[in-house]
Amino acid sequence: MDSIYEKRPWLKNYPDWAPHDLDLTSETALGDFKKSAALNPEAPAIYYFDHEISCGKVDRLSDQLAVAFENLGLKKGERIILDLQNVPQFPIAAYAAWKIGAIVVPLNPMYKEKELAYFCRDSGARLFLTLDEIASNLDLSFLEHTSIEKVITTSPLDFLPLGADPPDILKRPRKIAVPGAMDMLEMIEAFQGKTPNEPGIAPEDVAYLTYTSGTTGPPKGAMNTHGNIAFNARVYQAMQRIDSHDVVLGVAPLFHVTGEVAHLAIAALAGIPLVLYYRFDPGETLHLIERWKVTVTVASITAYIALLNHPDIKKRDLSSFVKAYSGGAPVSEATVNQFEEATGLYLYNVYGMTETNSPSHIVPWGTRAPVDSESGALSVGVPVPGCVMKIMDLDEGTRELSPGEVGEIVDSGPIVIPGYWQKPEETTHAIRNGWLYTGDVGKMDEDGWFYLVDRKKDMIVASGYKVWPRDVEDVIYQHPAVKETAVVGEPDPYRGETVKAFVALKAGMEDAVTAEEIVSFCKARMAAYKYPRTVEFVSEIPKTLTGKFLRRTLRDRGKPQKSVEENV
Ligand code: AMP
């Protein structure tokens, strides 16, 4: 078939300096890091708050921890859970795991016993490495019915100089001893000067099991291979034009694919420092951008909005921060403009998912994304080098659609994971003949720019018409009193499903508008089948740590249980 997509019409939007293809590398993020460390051991690998940790030190400590893992009998291919905030122990433990060929299972530190038990059992991990403050707040008996043999704890204060006044978000007792747990620093110290017997890792070996929410059923472990991660680090290097002068801000959680690739793997590849600071805090972020002259990051739009609303935004010198990328959730043109007016910085869009190891589409650095004249949506960018993406029909997914037509986005190339951990059925459903069915609905314009419409599973069918929640939300956002909104489908005896909007109003505007007024506002601005029939006010729209609105939580309000996947 003569496919328009195979011709990659988007390549003409690449800047002159951006390669159309990237060589498949036999490297891994660990290999990249070791090369950078050998070249310049004194160079900073990590800035943890105001303190520096050199490449040589990270290499040495991860060697020693790898020996400790070996001594516990860990072998190639076995799993190690990292339940950590963004602390230096994450890269050190990840490199240590990879040095013995083990697989890292990064988890959201907000998980509680029931969720953790699921991930421990599903991954079959033998080690559970977490923060002392997390372990001491858990009832560790949940581990009894899992494969976990040892708990290792570490303190977020461990890599701050002794006696230093900790930053505000780390104000806590020095270190918590957790009964029965081993201490990560003591394990490292026990093997001074030792190096592990590295079994070697190949590009097809799994680097991470990154859990992702299931549309139905429990979370699935996406198998991000070493080859996937190393390739996509090169994608960022190419499209963000990263060189040795860049400094990357670790604002996305390291347990999410954005942190794994857009922070850790790119820092390893380019040999540049990664700024870590436990977890996102707007004031600390602004301070650290100025302090370390940060140039690049990928963060959620929620984080950028928090920066925008922080009183320090005008006080800090952000002039170094020229590669500010927003990914993981929809971004409106209005927000990009607002951010630019306040800071002078343009927000670049980047789109991807756990299954594509972060970026599949990106706005090349120095290029402004077009806005779709029909829907007003900001483009998520162009497909990354060396990959082909298509738009397929929404029913069977077998018919390629023309530019401008709305369908499911499917991706192919070295960015796609080989599958889900021990879930062959889900793998076959998601990846068909090498094409990943993303579950995202969107279109490509004649010039090869891609636009997202919504998630396929969030589609509402009202009186037989397809309604995309984002279309409705975009209109509600135009109301001056609205801070946030999320639109969902509600069962309706007559229309099958009907449209319901949850709305959070801006501070001080709580009494300024009624639900009926919001309904009328929408009715005047959109087709009759689309406008919300009910509006419910909430104080806040629930979100994941990566900034996604939890429409499902809203839809299920009132139902007793809360599923694991909602938190991912
Ligand atoms: P995750 O696997 O947690 O990274 O989530 C991936 C999903 O986030 C994608 O399938 C999209 O639905 C959404 N997403 C990621 N990036 C963007 C973006 N730039 N704009 C809109 N939605 C996005």
Residues whose N, C-alpha, C, O or C-beta is under 5 A from the ligand:
A	BS01	AMP	S326 G327 G328 A329 P330 V331 V350 Y351 G352 M353 T354 V380 T438 D440 L452 V568
